[in-house]
Amino acid sequence: MKPTFLFIIVMALLQSAAVAQRPAEWHDAVVDQLAGTWNVDGQVMGRDAHHLLQAEWVLNHQFLCLHEKTDANAPSHEQAYEAIWFLGYDPVSERYVLHLMDVFGARFSETLGYGTRDGNRIRFIFEYPDGPFHTTYLWDPERKTWEWLMEQKDKNGKWSQFADLKITRVATPHN
């Protein structure tokens, strides 16, 4: 058998094996509510924050990609921010996973949080070198809004609020 032909057969087998192992789309009754376009308003480190959040399913519906960016209409004194979050679920460990990439770069050794769900609340824990950090999303089905809370623990063991944000769907003619 010629090496080129053997290579083609091996590649075809690898591709078919990869397709056969592809997990089914991931669906979650609470996370599904976050897909769409949202206004994010509140306080980050004691300062007003006005962001836009675009959330869409990506990568074979394995992750909800959350693209957060300072709203173009925010006051000029507001510091610009941008982040991309990938929210997924690990069925083996039975935990949610949240990958963070933002304008601050790769300064932290860990930008991965693990979370658990309790009803309409998903709470993530990030273990940063300077201390743990909690990110909590709380879905309010009656108002169809989210609350996004972030807390950090300092080197003395004291917890403090980092952010308190309200997430409301951007009004469209369909809403």
C-alpha positions in Angstrom: 0.0 0.0 0.0 1.4 3.4 -0.9 2.0 5.8 2.0 -0.3 8.5 0.6 -3.2 6.1 0.3 -2.6 4.8 3.9 -2.5 8.4 5.2 -5.9 9.1 3.6 -7.4 6.0 5.1 -6.0 6.8 8.6 -7.3 10.4 8.4 -10.8 9.2 7.3 -10.9 6.8 10.2 -9.8 9.5 12.7 -12.4 11.9 11.4 -15.2 9.3 11.6 -14.1 8.4 15.1 -14.1 12.0 16.2 -17.7 12.5 14.8 -18.8 9.4 16.6 -17.5 10.7 19.9 -19.0 14.2 19.6 -21.2 14.8 22.5 -24.9 15.7 22.0 -25.8 19.3 22.2 -25.9 20.6 25.8 -29.1 22.2 27.0 -29.8 23.7 30.4 -33.2 25.2 31.4 -31.5 28.1 33.2 -28.5 28.7 31.0 -30.7 28.7 27.9 -32.4 31.8 29.3 -29.2 33.8 29.0 -28.9 33.4 25.2 -29.6 36.7 23.5 -28.6 40.4 23.8 -28.7 42.1 27.1 -27.9 45.4 28.9 -25.7 45.0 31.9 -26.0 47.9 34.5 -24.8 48.3 38.0 -21.6 48.8 40.0 -18.1 47.3 39.5 -15.7 48.2 42.3 -18.0 51.0 43.4 -18.2 52.6 40.0 -21.1 52.7 37.6 -20.9 50.2 34.8 -22.9 50.0 31.6 -22.1 47.0 29.4 -23.7 45.2 26.5 -23.8 41.4 26.6 -24.3 39.2 23.6 -24.7 35.5 24.4 -24.9 32.8 21.8 -24.5 29.0 21.7 -21.2 27.9 20.0 -19.1 24.8 19.4 -21.8 22.3 18.8 -24.0 23.9 21.5 -21.4 22.9 24.1 -20.7 26.5 25.3 -22.7 29.6 25.7 -20.3 32.4 24.5 -20.9 35.6 26.4 -19.3 38.6 24.8 -19.3 41.5 27.3 -18.3 45.0 26.2 -18.6 48.5 27.6 -21.7 50.0 26.1 -20.9 52.5 23.3 -23.4 54.9 24.9 -21.8 54.7 28.4 -20.5 58.0 29.9 -17.0 58.9 28.6 -15.5 58.6 32.2 -16.4 54.9 32.4 -13.4 52.7 31.8 -13.6 50.6 28.7 -13.9 46.8 29.3 -14.3 43.8 27.2 -14.5 40.1 28.0 -15.4 36.8 26.5 -16.8 34.1 28.7 -17.4 30.5 27.7 -20.0 28.8 29.9 -20.3 25.0 29.7 -21.0 21.9 31.7 -18.8 18.9 32.5 -21.0 15.9 32.9 -18.2 13.8 34.4 -17.6 16.1 37.4 -21.2 17.4 37.3 -20.2 21.0 37.4 -20.5 24.1 35.3 -17.4 25.5 33.8 -16.7 29.2 33.1 -13.7 30.2 31.0 -12.8 33.9 31.1 -10.7 35.9 28.7 -10.6 39.7 29.0 -8.7 42.9 28.3 -6.4 42.2 31.3 -4.7 39.4 29.4 -3.3 36.2 30.8 -2.0 37.7 34.1 -3.8 35.1 36.2 -2.6 31.5 36.2 -6.3 30.4 36.4 -9.0 31.9 34.4 -11.3 29.0 34.8 -14.1 28.8 37.3 -16.2 25.8 38.4 -19.8 26.1 39.5 -22.8 24.4 40.8 -26.5 25.2 40.3 -29.1 25.6 43.0 -32.4 26.3 41.4 -32.1 29.4 39.3 -28.7 30.3 40.8 -25.3 29.2 39.3 -22.3 30.0 41.5 -18.8 29.8 40.2 -15.5 29.8 42.1 -12.3 31.0 40.6 -9.1 30.3 42.4 -6.8 33.2 41.7 -3.2 33.6 43.1 -4.4 36.5 45.2 -7.4 34.7 46.5 -10.7 33.1 45.6 -13.3 35.0 43.6 -17.0 34.1 43.3 -19.3 34.9 40.3 -23.0 34.2 40.7 -25.7 34.4 38.1 -29.3 34.4 39.4 -32.2 34.1 36.9 -35.5 35.7 37.9 -38.1 34.0 35.7 -40.9 36.3 36.7 -39.1 39.5 35.6 -37.0 37.6 32.9 -33.9 39.3 34.2 -30.6 38.2 35.7 -28.6 39.4 38.7 -24.8 39.0 38.3 -22.9 39.2 41.6 -19.1 39.0 42.1 -17.3 38.8 45.4 -13.6 38.6 46.2 -11.7 37.4 49.3 -8.7 39.4 50.3 -5.4 38.1 51.9 -6.9 38.7 55.3 -9.8 36.4 54.6 -12.5 39.1 54.3 -15.1 38.9 51.5 -16.1 42.0 49.7 -18.4 42.8 46.8 -16.6 43.3 43.5 -19.7 43.9 41.3 -23.5 43.9 41.5 -25.0 44.0 38.1 -28.5 43.7 36.7 -28.9 42.1 33.3 -32.0 43.0 31.3 -32.9 41.9 27.7 -32.3 44.5 25.0 -35.8 45.6 23.8 -36.5 44.4 20.3 -39.7 44.6 18.2 -40.3 40.9 19.0 -40.2 41.3 22.9 
